[in-house]
């Protein structure tokens, strides 16, 4: 409720905790941070939970994506 209340008081569009955490995770990854760092900051116990945030950054994923066997890039 804190992000929602703060955005209301500031006269900004309502921003929930999920959006705030998602934005922070995406920005950390875009800035070169690792999935392990994001997991630590968001206090995730499992990196697979944190990996959900990485799937939206297609440009970053392209750097680590392996081509399908037989596919040319």
C-alpha positions as CSV (number, residue, x, y, z in Angstrom):
1,X,0.0,0.0,0.0
2,X,3.0,2.4,0.5
3,X,3.7,2.9,-3.2
4,X,0.0,3.5,-3.9
5,X,-0.4,6.0,-1.1
6,X,2.8,7.8,-2.0
7,X,1.8,8.1,-5.7
8,X,-1.7,9.4,-4.7
9,X,-0.2,12.0,-2.4
10,X,2.2,13.2,-5.1
11,X,-0.7,13.5,-7.6
12,X,0.8,10.9,-9.9
13,X,-0.9,7.9,-11.5
14,X,-1.3,5.1,-9.1
15,X,1.8,2.8,-9.0
16,X,1.5,-0.5,-7.1
17,X,4.3,-2.5,-5.4
18,X,4.5,-5.0,-8.2
19,X,5.1,-2.3,-10.9
20,X,7.7,-0.7,-8.7
21,X,9.6,-4.0,-8.1
22,X,9.3,-4.9,-11.8
23,X,10.6,-1.5,-12.9
24,X,13.5,-1.7,-10.4
25,X,14.4,-5.2,-11.6
26,X,14.3,-4.3,-15.2
27,X,16.4,-1.2,-14.7
28,X,19.1,-3.1,-12.7
29,X,19.3,-5.7,-15.5
30,X,19.4,-3.0,-18.2
31,X,22.2,-1.4,-16.3
32,X,24.3,-4.5,-16.4
33,X,23.3,-6.0,-13.0
34,X,23.0,-9.8,-12.7
35,X,20.0,-11.9,-12.0
36,X,21.6,-12.8,-8.7
37,X,21.9,-9.1,-7.7
38,X,18.2,-8.5,-8.6
39,X,17.2,-11.6,-6.6
40,X,19.1,-10.3,-3.6
41,X,17.6,-6.8,-3.8
42,X,14.1,-8.1,-4.2
43,X,14.7,-10.7,-1.5
44,X,13.8,-13.6,-3.7
45,X,15.0,-17.0,-2.4
46,X,15.0,-18.6,-5.9
47,X,16.5,-17.0,-9.0
48,X,13.8,-18.7,-11.1
49,X,11.3,-16.3,-9.5
50,X,13.6,-13.4,-10.4
51,X,14.0,-14.7,-14.0
52,X,10.4,-13.7,-14.6
53,X,11.6,-10.1,-14.7
54,X,14.3,-10.8,-17.3
55,X,11.9,-12.2,-19.9
56,X,10.6,-8.8,-20.8
57,X,14.0,-7.4,-21.8
58,X,14.2,-9.0,-25.2
59,X,17.4,-7.1,-26.2
60,X,19.2,-8.4,-23.1
61,X,17.9,-11.9,-23.7
62,X,19.1,-11.8,-27.3
63,X,22.7,-11.5,-26.0
64,X,22.4,-14.8,-24.1
65,X,19.9,-16.7,-26.3
66,X,21.3,-19.7,-28.0
67,X,20.0,-20.5,-31.5
68,X,17.7,-23.4,-32.0
69,X,19.8,-26.4,-33.4
70,X,20.1,-26.0,-37.1
71,X,18.8,-22.3,-37.1
72,X,21.1,-19.6,-38.5
73,X,21.4,-16.2,-36.8
